[in-house]
């Protein structure tokens, strides 16, 4: 009697999420009826590697 072997394939995709810093230029905005100056800063953006 022969043994039957079953082969199965398992594929796993892993997506890596990492923060990317994007530079934001200085600008002015109006809050509460007043003009504010916003300095340049870095904004965190969560990029996805495929």
C-alpha positions as CSV (number, residue, x, y, z in Angstrom):
1,X,0.0,0.0,0.0
2,X,1.4,3.4,-1.0
3,X,1.2,6.5,1.2
4,X,-0.3,9.6,-0.5
5,X,1.4,12.9,0.2
6,X,-0.5,16.2,-0.2
7,X,1.5,19.3,-1.0
8,X,0.1,22.6,-0.1
9,X,1.5,26.0,-0.8
10,X,1.2,28.8,1.6
11,X,2.0,32.4,0.5
12,X,2.1,35.3,3.0
13,X,2.4,38.9,1.9
14,X,3.8,41.2,4.5
15,X,3.3,44.9,4.1
16,X,5.7,47.2,6.0
17,X,4.3,50.5,7.2
18,X,6.9,53.1,8.1
19,X,6.7,56.9,8.8
20,X,8.1,59.2,6.2
21,X,8.9,62.8,7.1
22,X,7.6,65.4,4.5
23,X,8.7,69.0,4.8
24,X,5.9,71.6,5.0
25,X,6.7,75.1,4.0
26,X,5.8,78.1,6.2
27,X,2.3,79.6,5.5
28,X,-0.3,81.8,7.2
29,X,-3.7,80.8,8.3
30,X,-6.8,82.4,9.8
31,X,-8.0,80.9,13.1
32,X,-10.6,82.4,15.4
33,X,-10.7,85.5,13.1
34,X,-6.9,86.2,13.6
35,X,-4.0,85.7,11.2
36,X,-1.4,83.2,12.4
37,X,2.0,82.5,11.0
38,X,2.8,78.8,10.8
39,X,6.5,78.0,10.7
40,X,8.0,75.4,8.4
41,X,8.0,71.9,9.9
42,X,8.0,68.2,9.1
43,X,4.8,66.2,8.8
44,X,4.7,62.5,9.4
45,X,3.2,60.5,6.6
46,X,2.7,56.8,6.9
47,X,3.9,55.3,3.7
48,X,3.3,51.7,2.6
49,X,6.0,49.5,1.0
50,X,4.6,47.0,-1.5
